[in-house]
Amino acid sequence: MEKTLKLALFLFLSLFLILPFLGNDPRAEIHSVNSEENLIKSDPFFVVGIEEQEKDSESWMGIYMGGIKVGYSCSKEMFLSKNGKRFKKNTSESWMKVSRLGGNPIEIRTMQEALYDAKGKPWEIQVSTKMSESETVMKAEVRPDKIVFKSGEKIIKELSYEEDFFFGIPVEKIIEEGGLSPGKGFDFKILDLLSYSLVECRFSVIGREDVLILGEKMNLWHVKTETTFVIPITIEEWIDESGESWKSITETGFLTSTSIRMSKEKALEISDENFDIAFSSIIRSNMIFENPQQVQRVTFKLSGIPHETIENFPFDDGSQEILEVRDDSTLIQTSSVIFKEKDAVHFPTGDEIFREFLRATVFCQSDDPGIKEVAKEIVGNEQNSWRAAKKIAEWVSKEVTPNYDVGFATAKEILSNREGDCSEHTVLMVALCRAVGIPARAAVGIMYGGGIFAYHMWPEVYVGHWIGLDAKWLAMDRKSGEYYTDATHIKFGRSNLDENIFKEMVQAVSEIIGKLRLEIIDYYQDK
């Protein structure tokens, strides 16, 4: 069975969407989701004209993080026929629960479906990720001369190709063509749904080893796969002669998970112990701010990450700048940008350069009638874009109840449920701003709170100048009475909250999580 490298990756990347700081029983669901009938119906290609189907194999694994069982995965291989042609369909599903800062667990479900023709040529792949009530679906269709990437049914990109490629690790093909022997290596390409490209993979055979699998000693092949799907990823596996995996360790640089093969019954056992994803990303502060929202300027010494990574932070809006690059650290200064109403432009804007910051997306449904209606009610007859943006920020701050137990929800879900953390405040505010014609996007970084710096997301609006306006932590300048984003925020990157959100989030923080060290050198506080 082809190893689902992509499924492990998407499960890890889903954790990015619940890192920002500040249910149902899965055992009942998985039987329905993984039934043969539903597997077939889930792919439109097979809805009509199925002549026969047969299940070939099934395997279950428990997923562990930090020694805690956080979930399970199930892989199935099925053979199908249509119009006299035979196809193979590999389906893999992972379910995982993690918590944040001691809150209730958040469930993340990832499903991958890959279709191949009789010769094993990739035909179609779809990966869906669901957290809370929101679901992201990414898909690629392989045609004779190109690969068509889709988000839902929307075409994102078309890519020409000449060389062979795979959807996952082609272990069976590697065994058939060369066998397993110590020191042997194989290079191949895998389709990357995140970057809409083909990426290089290296498969290496380390040798045979005795491994304990749930207390039973087994002699297995130790193999390693290395690649880069936006971020470097390494999977070490212990497989048998047929290529079946019994144990795997997935390392992305910021998180590590271990999967162990076991019976279905044991895999579905849910642990009462929770793995807290937030604690591994917290950065301790060397100073305590009694009133962080009044801090308007901070000088930070950053270390632990390459200078090049820091240089790629956004330094284009006046909120942060590099002061000095040293051998082992970089000094940056963050400042609160105080914008005045008299400098604001009118809205809605029709400027073409802001199109991407005004369009509706799968997460930010600014064209939804309900969102448009609420946005118009909030703004009223206001024509000054800064005053309108502040009204929206005040409404979101008042109406959305803080709740760390919510996963990454869509604007429609947030409007309905009225709860969430910083990502929900941001997504809803961006959607409401776009709904009335104010360009808006999300900033990704860290902010101070309670003696620590933790991962955070906040809105930015264009009102004649791009201005950060944190709807979850509204701060006000005492002299001017204007809102601003306090200077304890450090911005790593940005997102348009569209189908590229996985990639944008990963690029913003993948080289930083667990590595960044910071020291506050000095600061200025509004008094």
C-alpha positions as CSV (number, residue, x, y, z in Angstrom):
1,M,0.0,0.0,0.0
2,E,1.4,3.4,-0.9
3,K,2.4,5.4,2.1
4,T,0.4,8.5,2.7
5,L,3.1,11.1,3.3
6,K,0.7,13.8,2.4
7,L,-1.9,12.8,5.0
8,A,0.7,13.0,7.8
9,L,1.7,16.4,6.5
10,F,-1.8,17.8,6.4
11,L,-2.5,16.6,9.9
12,F,0.5,18.5,11.1
13,L,-0.3,21.6,9.1
14,S,-3.8,21.7,10.6
15,L,-2.1,22.4,13.9
16,F,-0.9,25.7,12.6
17,L,-4.5,26.8,12.3
18,I,-5.0,26.3,16.1
19,L,-1.7,27.6,17.3
20,P,-2.8,31.2,17.7
21,F,-3.0,32.0,21.5
22,L,-5.0,34.0,22.8
23,G,-18.1,16.6,20.5
24,N,-19.2,13.9,18.7
25,D,-17.8,10.4,19.4
26,P,-15.4,9.7,16.5
27,R,-15.8,6.0,16.9
28,A,-19.4,6.3,15.7
29,E,-18.5,8.5,12.7
30,I,-15.6,6.6,11.3
31,H,-17.6,3.5,10.6
32,S,-19.9,5.6,8.4
33,V,-17.1,7.5,6.8
34,N,-15.1,4.5,5.9
35,S,-17.9,2.2,4.8
36,E,-17.4,0.9,1.2
37,E,-20.6,2.6,0.1
38,N,-19.6,6.0,1.4
39,L,-16.0,5.7,0.0
40,I,-17.4,5.3,-3.4
41,K,-20.1,8.0,-3.2
42,S,-17.5,10.5,-1.9
43,D,-15.8,10.6,-5.3
44,P,-18.0,11.8,-8.2
45,F,-16.1,9.7,-10.6
46,F,-17.6,6.6,-9.1
47,V,-21.2,7.7,-8.5
48,V,-22.5,6.3,-11.7
49,G,-21.6,3.0,-13.5
50,I,-19.8,1.0,-10.9
51,E,-19.7,-2.6,-12.0
52,E,-17.8,-4.2,-9.1
53,Q,-15.9,-3.3,-6.0
54,E,-13.7,-5.2,-3.6
55,K,-11.9,-4.3,-0.5
56,D,-8.3,-5.4,-0.6
57,S,-6.7,-4.4,2.7
58,E,-7.1,-2.3,5.8
59,S,-4.7,-1.1,8.5
60,W,-5.0,0.9,11.7
61,M,-2.5,2.9,13.7
62,G,-2.5,4.8,16.9
63,I,-1.0,8.4,16.8
64,Y,1.1,9.6,19.8
65,M,2.5,13.0,20.7
66,G,4.7,13.6,23.7
67,G,3.9,10.0,24.8
68,I,0.2,10.7,24.8
69,K,-2.2,8.9,22.4
70,V,-3.9,11.8,20.6
71,G,-5.7,9.9,17.8
72,Y,-5.6,7.2,15.1
73,S,-5.3,6.7,11.4
74,C,-6.9,4.1,9.1
75,S,-5.7,3.2,5.6
76,K,-7.7,1.2,3.1
77,E,-7.1,-0.1,-0.4
78,M,-10.0,-0.8,-2.7
79,F,-10.3,-2.0,-6.3
80,L,-13.1,-0.7,-8.5
81,S,-14.3,-1.2,-12.1
82,K,-16.1,1.1,-14.4
83,N,-16.9,0.6,-18.1
84,G,-14.6,-2.4,-18.2
85,K,-11.6,-0.4,-16.7
86,R,-10.1,-1.3,-13.4
87,F,-9.0,1.3,-10.8
88,K,-7.4,1.3,-7.4
89,K,-8.5,3.7,-4.7
90,N,-6.4,4.3,-1.6
91,T,-8.3,6.0,1.3
92,S,-6.6,7.2,4.5
93,E,-8.2,9.0,7.4
94,S,-6.6,10.4,10.5
95,W,-8.4,11.7,13.6
96,M,-6.7,13.6,16.3
97,K,-7.6,15.7,19.3
98,V,-5.3,18.3,21.0
99,S,-6.0,21.1,23.5
100,R,-4.8,24.7,23.9
101,L,-3.8,26.2,27.2
102,G,-5.8,23.6,29.2
103,G,-9.0,24.1,27.2
104,N,-11.3,21.4,25.9
105,P,-9.9,19.3,23.1
106,I,-10.2,20.3,19.5
107,E,-10.8,17.6,17.0
108,I,-9.0,17.5,13.7
109,R,-10.0,15.0,11.0
110,T,-8.0,14.6,7.7
111,M,-9.1,12.4,4.8
112,Q,-7.1,11.6,1.7
113,E,-8.5,9.8,-1.3
114,A,-6.2,8.8,-4.1
115,L,-7.2,7.2,-7.4
116,Y,-5.0,5.2,-9.8
117,D,-5.5,3.4,-13.1
118,A,-4.8,-0.3,-13.7
119,K,-1.1,0.5,-14.4
120,G,-0.7,2.4,-11.2
121,K,-0.6,5.9,-12.8
122,P,-2.0,8.7,-10.6
123,W,-5.4,9.8,-11.6
124,E,-6.9,12.0,-8.9
125,I,-6.3,13.0,-5.3
126,Q,-8.3,14.8,-2.8
127,V,-7.4,15.9,0.8
128,S,-10.0,17.3,3.2
129,T,-9.3,18.7,6.6
130,K,-12.0,19.4,9.1
131,M,-11.8,21.3,12.4
132,S,-14.9,22.2,14.4
133,E,-17.5,22.7,11.7
134,S,-15.2,24.1,9.0
135,E,-13.7,21.9,6.2
136,T,-11.0,22.6,3.7
137,V,-10.9,20.5,0.5
138,M,-7.9,20.5,-1.9
139,K,-7.9,18.4,-5.0
140,A,-5.7,17.6,-8.0
141,E,-6.8,15.9,-11.3
142,V,-4.1,14.3,-13.5
143,R,-4.6,14.8,-17.2
144,P,-2.4,13.6,-20.1
145,D,-0.4,16.8,-20.3
146,K,-1.1,18.7,-17.1
147,I,-2.2,18.6,-13.5
148,V,-5.2,20.6,-12.5
149,F,-5.2,21.9,-8.9
150,K,-8.6,22.8,-7.3
151,S,-10.0,24.1,-4.1
152,G,-13.5,22.7,-4.1
153,E,-14.4,23.0,-7.7
154,K,-12.5,26.2,-8.3
155,I,-9.4,25.8,-10.5
156,I,-6.3,27.3,-8.7
157,K,-3.5,26.3,-11.0
158,E,-2.6,24.1,-14.0
159,L,0.9,22.5,-14.1
160,S,2.6,20.8,-17.0
161,Y,4.6,17.7,-16.3
162,E,6.8,15.3,-18.2
163,E,8.3,13.0,-15.6
164,D,6.6,10.3,-13.5
165,F,5.4,11.3,-10.1
166,F,3.4,9.8,-7.2
167,F,0.8,10.8,-4.7
168,G,2.6,9.1,-1.8
169,I,5.7,7.0,-1.0
170,P,5.7,4.2,-3.6
171,V,7.1,1.5,-1.3
172,E,5.6,-1.4,-3.3
173,K,7.2,-0.1,-6.5
174,I,10.5,0.4,-4.8
175,I,10.4,-3.2,-3.5
176,E,9.4,-4.6,-6.9
177,E,12.0,-2.8,-8.8
178,G,15.0,-3.0,-6.6
179,G,14.2,-4.6,-3.3
180,L,15.3,-3.5,0.1
181,S,19.0,-3.6,1.1
182,P,21.0,-1.5,3.6
183,G,22.3,1.8,2.1
184,K,20.1,1.8,-0.9
185,G,18.4,5.0,-1.9
186,F,15.6,6.0,-4.3
187,D,14.7,9.4,-5.6
188,F,11.2,10.3,-6.9
189,K,8.7,13.1,-7.1
190,I,5.5,13.6,-5.1
191,L,2.6,15.9,-5.9
192,D,2.3,18.8,-3.3
193,L,-1.2,20.2,-3.0
194,L,0.0,23.1,-0.8
195,S,2.5,24.6,-3.3
196,Y,0.7,23.3,-6.4
197,S,4.0,21.7,-7.6
198,L,6.0,18.5,-7.8
199,V,8.6,18.1,-5.1
200,E,11.7,15.9,-4.7
201,C,11.7,13.0,-2.2
202,R,14.5,10.8,-1.1
203,F,13.8,7.3,0.2
204,S,16.7,5.6,2.1
205,V,17.1,2.1,3.4
206,I,18.9,2.1,6.7
207,G,18.8,-1.6,7.5
208,R,17.0,-4.3,9.5
209,E,16.4,-3.7,13.2
210,D,14.6,-5.4,16.1
211,V,11.7,-3.2,17.2
212,L,9.2,-3.5,20.0
213,I,5.6,-3.1,18.7
214,L,3.2,-3.0,21.6
215,G,5.5,-5.3,23.6
216,E,6.1,-7.7,20.8
217,K,9.6,-7.9,19.2
218,M,9.7,-7.7,15.4
219,N,12.6,-7.7,12.9
220,L,11.7,-4.9,10.4
221,W,13.3,-2.7,7.8
222,H,14.2,0.8,9.0
223,V,13.6,3.3,6.2
224,K,13.6,7.1,6.0
225,T,11.9,9.5,3.6
226,E,13.0,13.1,3.4
227,T,11.3,15.9,1.4
228,T,10.1,19.5,1.7
229,F,6.4,20.3,1.5
230,V,6.7,24.0,2.1
231,I,8.7,23.0,5.2
232,P,11.2,20.1,5.6
233,I,9.6,16.8,6.7
234,T,11.2,13.5,7.6
235,I,9.4,10.2,8.1
236,E,11.3,7.3,9.7
237,E,9.4,4.0,9.3
238,W,9.8,0.4,10.2
239,I,8.3,-1.8,7.5
240,D,8.0,-5.5,6.8
241,E,9.0,-7.3,3.6
242,S,5.8,-6.3,1.8
243,G,6.2,-2.7,2.7
244,E,3.5,-2.5,5.4
245,S,4.4,0.1,8.1
246,W,4.4,-1.0,11.7
247,K,5.9,2.1,13.2
248,S,6.6,5.6,12.0
249,I,8.0,8.8,13.4
250,T,7.1,12.0,11.6
251,E,9.3,15.1,12.2
252,T,8.6,18.6,10.9
253,G,11.0,20.6,13.0
254,F,8.4,22.0,15.3
255,L,6.4,18.9,16.1
256,T,7.0,15.1,16.3
257,S,4.4,12.4,16.2
258,T,4.7,8.6,16.4
259,S,2.3,6.1,14.8
260,I,2.2,2.5,15.8
261,R,0.2,-0.3,14.1
262,M,-2.5,-1.9,16.2
263,S,-5.9,-3.5,16.0
264,K,-8.9,-1.4,15.0
265,E,-10.4,-1.8,18.5
266,K,-7.2,-0.6,20.2
267,A,-6.7,2.3,17.7
268,L,-10.2,3.6,18.4
269,E,-9.6,3.7,22.2
270,I,-9.6,7.4,23.1
271,S,-7.2,8.5,25.8
272,D,-8.4,10.7,28.7
273,E,-5.1,12.5,28.7
274,N,-4.7,15.6,26.5
275,F,-1.7,16.9,24.6
276,D,-1.5,20.7,24.8
277,I,-0.2,22.1,21.6
278,A,0.1,25.7,22.9
279,F,2.6,25.1,25.7
280,S,5.3,23.9,23.2
281,S,5.1,27.2,21.3
282,I,5.2,29.7,24.2
283,I,8.1,32.1,24.6
284,R,8.9,33.3,28.1
285,S,9.4,37.1,28.6
286,N,12.3,38.6,30.5
287,M,10.0,41.5,31.5
288,I,6.5,41.8,32.9
289,F,4.2,44.4,31.4
290,E,1.4,45.4,33.8
291,N,-0.5,47.1,31.0
292,P,0.7,45.6,27.7
293,Q,-2.0,47.4,25.7
294,Q,-0.5,50.7,26.7
295,V,3.0,49.7,25.4
296,Q,3.7,51.8,22.2
297,R,7.3,51.0,21.5
298,V,9.6,48.0,22.2
299,T,13.2,47.1,21.3
300,F,13.6,43.4,21.1
301,K,16.8,41.3,20.7
302,L,15.9,38.2,18.6
303,S,18.0,35.1,18.4
304,G,17.8,31.4,17.7
305,I,16.7,31.8,14.1
306,P,18.6,32.8,11.0
307,H,19.0,36.5,10.1
308,E,17.4,35.8,6.8
309,T,14.2,34.6,8.5
310,I,13.9,37.8,10.4
311,E,14.7,39.9,7.3
312,N,11.6,38.2,5.7
313,F,9.3,39.6,8.4
314,P,7.0,42.4,7.1
315,F,8.8,45.7,7.5
316,D,6.6,47.8,5.1
317,D,4.0,49.5,7.2
318,G,5.9,51.4,10.0
319,S,5.0,49.0,12.8
320,Q,8.4,47.3,13.0
321,E,11.9,47.9,11.7
322,I,15.4,46.3,12.0
323,L,17.7,48.4,14.1
324,E,20.9,46.3,14.1
325,V,22.1,42.9,12.8
326,R,24.7,41.3,15.1
327,D,26.6,38.0,14.7
328,D,24.3,36.0,16.9
329,S,21.2,38.2,17.2
330,T,19.1,40.9,15.5
331,L,17.7,44.0,17.2
332,I,14.2,45.1,16.0
333,Q,11.9,47.8,17.1
334,T,8.1,47.6,17.1
335,S,5.9,50.7,17.3
336,S,2.2,51.4,17.6
337,V,1.0,53.2,14.4
338,I,-1.6,55.8,15.4
339,F,-3.8,56.7,12.4
340,K,-6.0,59.8,12.3
341,E,-9.5,59.9,10.9
342,K,-8.8,62.9,8.7
343,D,-6.2,60.9,6.7
344,A,-8.6,58.1,5.9
345,V,-9.9,57.4,2.4
346,H,-13.5,56.9,1.4
347,F,-14.9,53.4,0.7
348,P,-15.8,51.2,-1.0
349,T,-12.6,51.2,-3.0
350,G,-12.7,50.2,-6.7
351,D,-8.9,50.2,-7.0
352,E,-7.7,47.1,-8.8
353,I,-4.7,46.6,-6.6
354,F,-6.9,45.8,-3.7
355,R,-8.9,43.0,-5.4
356,E,-7.2,40.2,-3.5
357,F,-8.0,41.9,-0.2
358,L,-11.7,42.3,-1.0
359,R,-12.6,39.0,-2.5
360,A,-14.6,36.3,-0.7
361,T,-12.8,33.1,0.2
362,V,-13.6,29.6,1.6
363,F,-12.8,31.0,5.1
364,C,-13.8,34.6,4.7
365,Q,-17.2,34.6,3.0
366,S,-17.6,38.3,2.6
367,D,-20.2,37.8,-0.2
368,D,-22.6,35.9,2.1
369,P,-25.9,37.7,2.5
370,G,-25.9,37.4,6.3
371,I,-22.4,38.8,6.6
372,K,-23.1,41.6,4.2
373,E,-26.3,42.5,6.1
374,V,-24.5,42.7,9.5
375,A,-21.6,44.7,8.0
376,K,-24.0,47.3,6.6
377,E,-25.9,47.5,9.9
378,I,-22.6,48.1,11.7
379,V,-21.2,50.7,9.4
380,G,-24.5,52.5,8.6
381,N,-24.0,55.6,6.4
382,E,-20.4,56.0,7.4
383,Q,-18.1,56.9,4.5
384,N,-14.8,57.4,6.3
385,S,-13.0,54.0,6.1
386,W,-11.1,54.3,9.4
387,R,-14.2,55.2,11.4
388,A,-16.1,52.3,9.7
389,A,-13.2,49.8,10.4
390,K,-13.2,50.9,14.1
391,K,-17.0,50.4,14.3
392,I,-16.5,46.8,12.9
393,A,-13.6,46.1,15.4
394,E,-15.7,47.3,18.3
395,W,-18.7,45.2,17.2
396,V,-16.5,42.1,16.8
397,S,-14.8,42.7,20.2
398,K,-18.2,43.0,21.9
399,E,-20.1,40.2,20.1
400,V,-17.5,37.4,19.9
401,T,-17.0,35.6,23.2
402,P,-13.4,34.4,23.8
403,N,-13.3,30.6,23.6
404,Y,-10.0,28.6,23.1
405,D,-12.0,25.4,22.4
406,V,-13.0,26.5,18.9
407,G,-10.8,25.3,16.0
408,F,-10.2,27.5,12.9
409,A,-13.8,28.5,12.0
410,T,-15.1,30.3,8.9
411,A,-16.7,33.7,9.0
412,K,-20.2,32.3,8.6
413,E,-19.7,29.9,11.5
414,I,-18.3,32.6,13.7
415,L,-21.2,35.0,12.9
416,S,-23.6,32.2,13.9
417,N,-21.8,30.9,17.0
418,R,-20.3,34.2,18.2
419,E,-17.3,32.6,19.9
420,G,-13.6,31.8,19.3
421,D,-10.1,33.0,19.9
422,C,-7.9,35.5,18.0
423,S,-8.3,33.7,14.7
424,E,-12.1,33.8,14.9
425,H,-12.0,37.5,15.8
426,T,-9.7,38.1,12.8
427,V,-11.6,36.1,10.2
428,L,-14.9,37.7,11.1
429,M,-13.6,41.2,11.1
430,V,-11.8,40.7,7.8
431,A,-15.0,39.3,6.2
432,L,-17.1,42.2,7.6
433,C,-14.6,44.8,6.3
434,R,-14.5,43.2,2.9
435,A,-18.2,43.0,2.7
436,V,-18.5,46.8,2.8
437,G,-15.5,47.4,0.5
438,I,-12.7,48.0,3.0
439,P,-9.5,46.0,2.0
440,A,-8.5,43.7,4.9
441,R,-6.1,40.8,5.6
442,A,-4.6,38.9,8.5
443,A,-1.3,39.4,10.3
444,V,0.4,36.3,11.9
445,G,3.0,36.6,14.7
446,I,3.2,36.7,18.5
447,M,2.0,39.1,21.2
448,Y,2.6,39.5,24.9
449,G,0.2,38.3,27.6
450,G,0.6,37.2,31.2
451,G,4.4,37.0,31.2
452,I,4.7,35.1,27.9
453,F,4.7,35.7,24.1
454,A,2.4,33.3,22.2
455,Y,1.2,32.9,18.7
456,H,-1.4,35.3,17.6
457,M,-3.4,36.5,14.6
458,W,-4.9,40.0,14.1
459,P,-6.6,42.0,11.3
460,E,-5.0,44.7,9.1
461,V,-7.2,47.2,7.2
462,Y,-6.4,49.6,4.4
463,V,-7.8,53.0,5.1
464,G,-5.2,55.1,3.1
465,H,-2.4,53.1,4.8
466,W,-2.3,49.6,6.1
467,I,-3.1,49.6,9.8
468,G,-3.2,46.8,12.3
469,L,-6.5,46.8,14.3
470,D,-6.6,43.9,16.7
471,A,-10.3,43.3,17.4
472,K,-9.5,40.9,20.2
473,W,-7.2,43.3,22.1
474,L,-8.4,46.8,21.3
475,A,-5.9,49.4,22.6
476,M,-6.5,53.1,22.7
477,D,-4.0,56.0,22.6
478,R,-4.8,58.3,25.6
479,K,-3.9,61.5,23.8
480,S,-5.7,61.1,20.5
481,G,-8.3,58.6,21.5
482,E,-7.5,56.5,18.5
483,Y,-7.2,52.7,18.4
484,Y,-3.9,51.1,17.7
485,T,-2.2,47.7,17.9
486,D,0.1,47.7,20.9
487,A,3.9,47.2,20.3
488,T,4.1,43.9,22.1
489,H,2.9,42.4,18.7
490,I,5.7,41.1,16.4
491,K,4.6,40.3,12.9
492,F,6.1,37.2,11.1
493,G,3.9,37.2,8.0
494,R,0.4,37.7,6.5
495,S,-2.5,35.8,5.1
496,N,-5.3,36.6,2.7
497,L,-7.4,33.9,4.4
498,D,-7.9,32.0,1.2
499,E,-7.1,28.6,-0.2
500,N,-3.4,29.3,0.4
501,I,-3.8,29.7,4.2
502,F,-2.0,26.5,5.1
503,K,1.0,27.5,3.0
504,E,1.0,31.1,4.3
505,M,0.8,30.0,7.9
506,V,3.5,27.5,7.5
507,Q,5.8,29.9,5.8
508,A,5.2,32.5,8.5
509,V,6.1,30.4,11.5
510,S,7.6,27.1,10.5
511,E,11.3,28.2,11.1
512,I,10.3,30.0,14.3
513,I,8.2,27.7,16.5
514,G,10.3,26.3,19.3
515,K,13.5,28.1,18.1
516,L,12.9,31.9,18.5
517,R,14.4,33.5,21.6
518,L,13.7,37.1,22.5
519,E,14.8,39.6,25.1
520,I,13.2,43.0,25.7
521,I,15.9,45.6,25.8
522,D,13.7,48.7,26.5
523,Y,10.2,50.0,25.9
524,Y,7.9,53.0,26.0
525,Q,4.5,52.9,27.6
526,D,1.7,55.4,27.2
527,K,1.0,57.1,30.5
